[in-house]
Amino acid sequence: MFRPLLASLLLTLALPLAAADVREITWSELIPPDAPPQVIDPAPIHDLSQLADALAESGPAAMQQSPAAPVVKELNGQAVKLPGYIVPLDVTDEGRVVEFLLVPYFGACIHVPPPPSNQIVHVTSELGVLLDALYQPFWVEGPLKVEHVSSELAEVGYQMAADKIYAYELPDS
């Protein structure tokens, strides 16, 4: 009689502790400290005659900045929380993005050359995110895997099966 009650109580107390184990990380933490310097910011297009090609989906693919950039192996298996923008790879009939690339800045992999592979996370999610909401940044939480993946848009250094995805909001100042 007391065992189910005790088990329920222990589970209730343990849930907040499990949530506290999620570590908030920044994009720079995905780069090993001893890695050679790499360009992470999007490369601007100065020749406006190339702008239409860059914005067109049928335009030539932009060369990725560092397709085999070094990764931080110690992050493998850690539960993390990372902010970023969503680049859709798979959308359901209901308009939910269930597979995507998480990138550090808006338009990466689409309108500018993809960032280095250690600045891209391949994410899968059962629930996904509404396609209409992709203009804003999101927090994505889940266990991070240090594993190379090739997508049609870029080479990727990390993977995650998202436990949570929610809108990014700036902290109150």
Beta strands, then each sheet from edge to edge (+ up, - down):
strand 1: 23-24
strand 2: 79-91
strand 3: 96-103
strand 4: 121-130
strand 5: 138-150
strand 6: 155-161
strand 7: 164-167
sheet 1: 1+ 2+ 3- 4+ 6+ 5- 7+
end
